[in-house]
Amino acid sequence: MTMATRKRHTPEQVVRKLGEADRLLSEGKDVADVCRALQITEATYYRWRNQFGGLKADDAKRLKDLERENSTLKRLLAEAELEKAALKEIAKDAPIDVKPPSPGSRCVRRGTLLVQDSV
């Protein structure tokens, strides 16, 4: 017994096959015969019907592109959050060298920095 190879369909191919399925169903064929003709399983047919039901080919392609972009953005956000947590952990353990102000000194603003200036 040989295993069937898994084939990835583009969104355009899915929409085209769903259109063909609609045509075959309107001719009176049942879902099992339609799936056999399209060389897909019934589970795939129903999954596609739920996902791509009323979409046109260009809408389906846009949907897939947006889903891909969304997953990339989620991954980037997760990496940034992980990096931020690591930096917080490092900063928590790092000693901070702060000198107390010496008597007779004052703080002066220079640009956006606040510096000590001796009198």
C-alpha positions as CSV (number, residue, x, y, z in Angstrom):
1,M,0.0,0.0,0.0
2,T,1.4,3.4,-1.0
3,M,0.8,6.6,0.9
4,A,-0.8,9.4,-1.0
5,T,1.4,12.4,-1.2
6,R,0.1,15.5,0.4
7,K,-0.5,18.4,-2.0
8,R,-0.7,22.0,-1.0
9,H,-3.2,24.0,-2.9
10,T,-2.9,27.7,-3.5
11,P,-5.9,29.9,-2.4
12,E,-6.7,30.4,-6.1
13,Q,-6.8,26.6,-6.7
14,V,-9.0,26.1,-3.6
15,V,-11.5,28.7,-4.8
16,R,-11.5,27.2,-8.3
17,K,-12.1,23.7,-6.9
18,L,-14.9,24.9,-4.7
19,G,-16.5,26.5,-7.7
20,E,-16.3,23.3,-9.6
21,A,-17.7,21.5,-6.6
22,D,-20.7,23.8,-6.6
23,R,-21.2,23.1,-10.3
24,L,-21.0,19.3,-9.7
25,L,-23.4,19.5,-6.7
26,S,-25.9,21.5,-8.7
27,E,-25.8,18.7,-11.3
28,G,-27.1,16.3,-8.6
29,K,-23.9,14.5,-7.6
30,D,-23.4,13.8,-3.9
31,V,-20.4,15.2,-1.9
32,A,-18.5,11.9,-1.9
33,D,-18.6,11.8,-5.8
34,V,-17.6,15.5,-6.0
35,C,-14.6,15.0,-3.6
36,R,-13.5,11.9,-5.6
37,A,-13.7,14.0,-8.8
38,L,-11.7,16.8,-7.2
39,Q,-9.2,14.3,-5.7
40,I,-9.7,15.7,-2.1
41,T,-11.1,14.2,1.0
42,E,-14.5,15.2,2.4
43,A,-12.9,16.7,5.4
44,T,-10.8,18.9,3.2
45,Y,-13.9,19.9,1.2
46,Y,-15.8,21.0,4.4
47,R,-12.7,22.7,5.8
48,W,-12.3,24.7,2.5
49,R,-16.0,25.4,2.4
50,N,-15.8,26.9,6.0
51,Q,-12.6,28.8,5.3
52,F,-13.0,30.0,1.7
53,G,-16.8,29.8,1.3
54,G,-17.8,33.0,-0.4
55,L,-14.4,34.3,-1.4
56,K,-13.2,35.1,-4.9
57,A,-9.7,33.9,-5.9
58,D,-8.0,37.3,-5.2
59,D,-9.8,37.6,-1.8
60,A,-8.5,34.2,-0.8
61,K,-5.0,35.1,-1.8
62,R,-5.2,38.3,0.2
63,L,-6.5,36.4,3.2
64,K,-3.5,34.0,3.0
65,D,-1.1,36.9,2.7
66,L,-2.6,38.6,5.7
67,E,-2.5,35.4,7.8
68,R,1.2,35.0,6.8
69,E,2.0,38.6,7.8
70,N,0.1,38.3,11.0
71,S,2.0,35.2,12.0
72,T,5.3,37.0,11.2
73,L,4.3,40.0,13.4
74,K,3.2,37.7,16.2
75,R,6.6,36.0,16.1
76,L,8.5,39.3,16.1
77,L,6.4,40.6,19.0
78,A,7.1,37.4,21.0
79,E,10.9,37.8,20.3
80,A,10.8,41.4,21.4
81,E,8.9,40.5,24.6
82,L,11.4,37.8,25.3
83,E,14.3,40.2,24.8
84,K,12.7,42.8,27.0
85,A,12.2,40.3,29.8
86,A,15.8,39.2,29.5
87,L,17.0,42.8,29.7
88,K,14.9,43.4,32.8
89,E,16.4,40.3,34.4
90,I,19.9,41.6,33.6
91,A,19.1,45.1,34.8
92,K,17.7,43.7,38.1
93,D,21.0,42.0,38.9
94,A,23.3,44.8,37.6
95,P,24.8,47.1,40.2
96,I,24.1,50.8,39.7
97,D,26.9,53.2,40.5
98,V,25.2,56.3,41.8
99,K,27.3,58.9,43.7
100,P,25.5,60.9,46.3
101,P,25.6,64.6,45.5
102,S,28.6,66.3,47.1
103,P,27.9,69.2,49.5
104,G,27.8,72.5,47.6
105,S,26.8,71.0,44.2
106,R,23.6,71.6,42.3
107,C,21.8,69.9,39.5
108,V,21.7,71.7,36.2
109,R,19.8,70.8,33.0
110,R,21.9,70.7,29.9
111,G,19.7,69.8,26.9
112,T,17.8,66.7,28.0
113,L,20.4,65.6,30.6
114,L,20.4,66.5,34.3
115,V,24.0,66.9,35.4
116,Q,25.7,67.8,38.7
117,D,27.5,71.1,38.6
118,S,29.7,72.2,41.5
119,V,29.3,75.7,42.8
